[in-house]
Amino acid sequence: MADQSDILSLMQRLDQRSRDIFREIVEGYLATGEPVGSRTLSKAGIALSPASIRNVMADLTELGLLDAPHISAGRAPTHKGLRLFVDGFLEYGDPSREDKKQIDDRLASAGTDLEAVLGEASDILSGLAGGAGLVASPARDAAVRHVEFVPLAGGDALCVLVTEDGDVENRILKVPDGLPATSLIEAGNYLSTRLKGRTLAEASTEVRAELQERRAMLDAATSALVEAGLAEWGGDAPGRGRSLIVRGRANLLEDAKAAQDLDRVRQLFNELERQQSLLEILDTTREAGGVRLFIGSENRLFPLSGSSVIVAPYMGGTKHVIGALGVIGPTRLNYARVIPMVDYTAKVVGDILSHRRGKDGK
């Protein structure tokens, strides 16, 4: 993220003529994806000769705000220039009425099921923003109220965890053939007793130590079931714990126009598989408390991909940040539209989860 003092310093170095030309170039680039030349600017109403416009463009290039990506007289904003435009020139308010309606209607149709709501949010963001939608599932930091193991057909058991704020989440576990129902009941009672009123992070280490020291007085099968449940809920099992929902990867290919663009997209696809790293990026919003934008090299996860990431936190029933969502796409995203859209989607998701937990909680 750029330092605001740097942005202010750059703004002070630009006179009104330079600002007008810079704005026209950036807006033209964001609309078309193509460099903007002096003739285009002259036709757009800039009251200067093409030669004078080119002189201003040269000054802006020297400041590191513009670049000539191809062999032409046109210029496109650098990542530094885009940052200046977003922080110093861009004006945005609420999403349009149409965007709000679509977000509201589609999220309402997902009901109150957590995975359905988060999946629909990722779909919405990828479709409306033209990039890939990213949604991180909530961090489970609420105290536990109850744990129960329910037998299923086919050698499976359903592990049900209910938190103090009313959230109910399920995991399916494989259990040994012939495991008696009493073991499932005993495992559930044991975990409920040890976890009640505490978070998983607070209690899991102590429970594991107790199991290892055989102080739990559980048989081997029940102990294994307890450990499996802790692994699922604590995120120790591969692919479990917190999850990342990514929708709309194909949108990232639409902006690739050259071989080097395809190389960047391939690299981005590889990075999208690194769930833990992406979760860390999204989690930066937990401390920031609002929408954050990373342009190009500002994003430590995708510094070479030529991408922008816009993320916002969403809250749960306790009005604390529990997760994050956002969009990743080309640097020529429509920031004026996408930034409010991401912020609004996060608020609606938070409202749905708050209502869900309030209704389910006791």
Disulfide bonds with the S-S distance in Angstrom:
none
